């Protein structure tokens, strides 16, 4: 397996600046990073897989050595098929730890040659999540600085919020 290639998996429903922060840090460590969007319907995503892929492609267009892809099934199988060896996950707060620890150990059990690397985003993003972003957007709040402008546009369309409020 290729120690030079890392996979950054997630739902990205939608991608936030916190995700982009982690991705940027990952590109400083690995020559190639694959952003892998899960097509798992269990989370009942607000955006289709195609929409999430498009948002990620747009927001990462200026970043180098990044591929945006989707996967189904086990993450470790996708990592192996991609000839990668590393999974990148973001740790925002202690509350993330238990879930991430469980997932990393299960992934290790499933495939011992896959290594999980945790990165911390800038502290200004520690409270950020896709569902918080959706909640703010649904009620017409500002998302400036929290998501890429193209993602904010998509959210406004999803919740039918006018781009320039009247008055
Ligand atoms: N900035 C902002 N938000 C972040 C973030 C960051 N740096 N890192 C994580 N999050 C948020 C996400 O927005 C998401 O928020 P939400 O719950 O409000 O939507 C939440 O943290 C967790 O989402 P995500 O990082 O996308 O992970 P996930 O739990 O949705 O998906 C997979 C995790 C896809 C990696 C996992 O489900 C998986 O591997 N699935 C395949 C099956 C498998 O192999 N399972 C593993 C066996 S243990």
Boltz pocket constraint, residues with backbone or C-beta under 6 A from the ligand:
constraints:
  - pocket:
      binder: B
      contacts: [[A, 9], [A, 10], [A, 11], [A, 12], [A, 13], [A, 14], [A, 16], [A, 17], [A, 18], [A, 19], [A, 22], [A, 36], [A, 38], [A, 40], [A, 43], [A, 73], [A, 74], [A, 75], [A, 76], [A, 90], [A, 91], [A, 92], [A, 102], [A, 103], [A, 106], [A, 107], [A, 121], [A, 125], [A, 128], [A, 129], [A, 130], [A, 131], [A, 132]]
      max_distance: 6.0
